[in-house]
């Protein structure tokens, strides 16, 4: 009888390097289920969430090519916490449905749920065996995000304010990766070592 897969939650603030860490988990043999990718699918062209979003927020939040207008929704959600909660009420149940279906279909011994708002949601802890937090100083988060995106300083800070603070994320961790000055090879080594240790269930 096959041992039940170890369910790992992977989280970290924007710009922490979480996506890079997720890639190393794939190398370690894990199935990685990316909640952001699922969200983009749900809100992209023809996505299942679009009729609900149009009904809740109006058809002008849907672009001409049939996807959610991300820029406008981002502005609305950051300006109005109530709007963000209404959007989450639409997306979270759909994301949960898709993540659980993907987990049920996985055949690997490690399943990694890549969830940016894992700590904030409050519903993940009981579904996971371990939580891994990728952490770095806030100034470095801002620098990395501004280098890789078209977002300005105020927009990056607004995203960070919508996420749990570092102390809360760190307090939730079963393991913590300090991704401030690690090379890619050092980061990879930490992930692969942790994967071997957790596969041994200790």
C-alpha positions in Angstrom: 0.0 0.0 0.0 1.5 3.3 -1.1 2.2 5.9 1.7 0.0 8.9 1.6 1.6 11.9 -0.1 3.2 14.5 2.2 1.2 17.7 1.7 3.5 20.8 1.9 2.4 24.4 1.9 4.8 26.8 0.2 4.4 30.5 0.8 6.3 33.8 1.0 5.9 37.5 0.4 6.0 38.9 -3.1 9.6 39.0 -4.4 10.8 36.4 -1.8 11.8 33.9 -4.5 9.0 31.5 -3.8 8.5 30.6 -7.5 12.2 29.7 -7.9 11.9 27.5 -4.8 8.8 25.8 -6.3 10.9 24.9 -9.4 13.4 23.1 -7.2 10.6 21.1 -5.6 9.7 19.9 -9.0 13.3 18.8 -9.5 13.0 17.0 -6.1 10.1 14.9 -7.6 7.2 16.8 -6.1 3.9 17.7 -7.8 3.6 21.5 -7.4 0.1 22.9 -7.5 0.3 26.7 -8.1 -2.8 28.5 -6.8 -1.8 31.7 -8.7 -1.7 29.8 -12.0 -5.1 28.3 -11.2 -6.4 31.8 -10.5 -5.0 33.1 -13.8 -6.7 30.3 -15.6 -10.0 31.0 -13.9 -9.9 34.7 -14.7 -8.3 34.4 -18.2 -10.1 34.2 -21.5 -13.0 31.9 -21.1 -12.3 31.2 -17.4 -14.9 29.7 -15.2 -14.9 32.8 -12.9 -15.7 35.4 -15.5 -19.5 35.2 -15.5 -19.5 35.5 -11.7 -17.0 38.5 -11.8 -19.1 40.2 -14.5 -22.3 39.7 -12.4 -20.6 41.0 -9.2 -18.5 43.9 -10.6 -20.0 44.7 -14.0 -19.1 43.8 -17.6 -16.6 46.6 -17.8 -14.2 44.5 -15.6 -14.0 42.1 -18.5 -11.7 43.0 -21.4 -12.6 42.9 -25.1 -10.8 39.6 -25.5 -12.9 38.0 -22.7 -10.6 38.0 -19.7 -10.7 39.8 -16.4 -9.1 43.3 -16.6 -6.3 42.7 -14.1 -5.1 46.2 -13.9 -8.6 47.6 -13.2 -9.4 44.9 -10.7 -6.1 45.5 -8.9 -6.8 49.2 -8.6 -10.3 48.5 -7.3 -9.3 45.8 -4.9 -6.5 47.9 -3.3 -8.7 50.9 -3.1 -11.6 49.1 -1.6 -11.0 46.1 0.8 -14.7 45.2 0.4 -14.2 44.7 -3.3 -11.2 42.5 -2.6 -13.2 40.3 -0.2 -16.0 40.0 -2.8 -13.5 38.9 -5.5 -12.0 36.4 -3.0 -15.4 35.0 -2.2 -15.7 34.2 -5.9 -12.2 32.9 -6.5 -11.3 31.0 -3.4 -13.9 28.3 -3.6 -13.1 27.7 -7.3 -9.3 27.7 -6.6 -9.9 25.2 -3.7 -11.9 22.9 -6.0 -9.2 22.9 -8.7 -6.3 22.5 -6.2 -8.0 19.5 -4.5 -8.7 17.9 -7.9 -5.1 18.3 -8.9 -3.9 16.8 -5.6 -6.2 13.9 -6.0 -4.8 13.2 -9.4 -1.1 13.5 -8.3 1.0 10.3 -8.0 4.1 11.7 -6.3 5.0 11.3 -2.7 5.3 15.0 -2.2 2.6 17.5 -3.1 3.6 21.2 -2.8 0.8 23.7 -2.7 2.2 27.1 -3.8 -0.1 29.6 -2.1 1.0 33.2 -1.8 -1.8 34.0 0.8 -1.6 30.7 2.7 -1.2 32.3 6.1 -3.8 35.0 5.4 -6.5 32.5 4.3 -6.7 30.7 7.6 -8.0 27.5 6.0 -4.8 25.8 4.8 -3.1 24.8 8.1 -5.4 21.8 8.7 -5.0 20.6 5.2 -1.1 20.5 5.3 1.5 18.3 6.9 4.3 21.0 6.6 4.6 24.7 5.8 7.7 26.1 4.2 8.1 29.9 4.2 10.6 31.7 1.9 11.6 34.9 3.5 13.7 38.0 2.8 13.8 41.6 4.0 11.0 43.9 2.7 13.5 46.3 1.0 14.8 43.4 -1.1 11.2 42.3 -1.9 10.5 45.8 -3.2 13.7 45.9 -5.2 13.1 42.5 -6.8 9.5 43.2 -7.8 10.2 46.6 -9.3 13.1 45.1 -11.3 11.0 42.3 -12.8 7.6 44.1 -13.3 6.1 47.4 -14.5 4.8 48.1 -11.0 5.8 51.3 -9.2 6.8 51.6 -5.6 3.3 52.5 -4.3 1.8 49.5 -6.2 4.3 47.1 -4.7 3.8 48.5 -1.2 0.0 48.1 -1.7 0.5 44.4 -2.6 2.7 43.9 0.4 0.2 45.5 2.7 -2.4 43.1 1.5 -0.2 40.2 2.6 0.6 39.0 6.1 3.6 40.6 7.6 6.9 38.8 7.8 6.6 37.9 11.5 3.2 36.2 11.0 4.5 34.2 8.1 7.6 33.2 9.9 5.7 32.1 12.9 3.6 29.7 10.8 6.7 27.9 9.3 7.8 24.4 10.0 10.9 25.3 7.9 12.2 28.7 6.8 14.5 29.5 3.9 16.3 32.9 4.3 16.6 33.9 0.7 18.5 37.1 1.1 22.0 36.3 -0.2 21.8 32.7 -1.4 23.1 31.8 -4.8 20.8 29.6 -6.9 22.9 26.6 -6.2 22.7 27.2 -2.5 19.0 27.7 -2.7 18.6 24.5 -4.7 20.7 22.6 -2.2 18.5 23.7 0.7 15.3 22.7 -1.1 16.7 19.3 -2.1 18.0 18.6 1.4 14.6 19.5 2.9 12.8 17.3 0.4 14.9 14.3 1.4 14.4 15.0 5.1 10.7 15.5 4.8 10.3 12.4 2.7 11.8 10.5 5.6 8.9 12.1 7.7 11.2 13.7 10.3 
